Amino acid sequence: MGDLWLLLLLPLSLAAFHGVKACLECDPKFKEDIRSLTAKLVPSEVPGRTHLLERQIKEMIHLSFKVSHGDKMLRVLAVHKAVKLRIWLKNELYKLGNETWKGAFILQGKLLDVRQNLELKLKEILKNFSEVACSEDCVVTEGPILDCWTCLRITTQCFRGEYCGEEDSRMAENREIGLFLILLTEVVILGSAWLLFHICVSHWRKMKAIRRSLKKYLEKKLEELIGMTDKEKDDSGIRK
């Protein structure tokens, strides 16, 4: 079970570990370039400029991590494709920097469009490259391959195991145990509900029988009282 909990908590631990990289962040200058280009988008006299910039920079940088770390099959990419993505992003920011300042809300909307386009491009490129790298033909684009989780360059042209979604037997076993526990919990809940229903029905039947017996007893006592009253009236009439 320890391994199961480790598997469940792994995404949270990765997110909390500041040393973990992503495809675009593997370039040491990536953060520096994003900061310098983003700083040119907001005039110095704008109120709350620092907070605005920090938030936008954080979202822009974190996007690469969110995409490439969401699936272990999306962790490898040709180095030249990662370079092209970084160049595309910097060109988009450069274009925004040359536009006339129209306010913080307009800028945030345009940056959101840039991030959404970047996310789509990154997902598509990672997925396409993964399908090629893990195919039976094993034909990969020439040049070094980047492992986005470690920022290491790989010379291997064919990928297997964790890079291609092949499951480790122990992880598969842990998942089966988790599914069994979920099923067992559902059975216990349903069994408890059925037992409670049975108890309620039995109690209702017992109370109904008790009310019926009590009703008969009261009717009998009432008849006896009425009979005694009639007898007393008859006795009184005879004496007169």
ABEGO torsion letter per residue (X at the ends): XAAAAAAAAAAAAAAABAABBBAAAABAAAAAAAAAAAAAABBAABBGAAAAAAAAAAAAAAAAAAAAAABAAAABBBAAAAAAAAAAAAAAAAAAAABBBAEAAAAAAAAAAAAAAAAAAAAAAAAAAAAAAABAAGBBBBEBBBBAAAGBBBABABBBEAAAGBBBAAAAAAAAAAAAAAAAAAAAAAAAAAAAAAAAAAAAAAAAAAAAAAAAAAAAAAAAAAAAAAAAAAAAAAAX
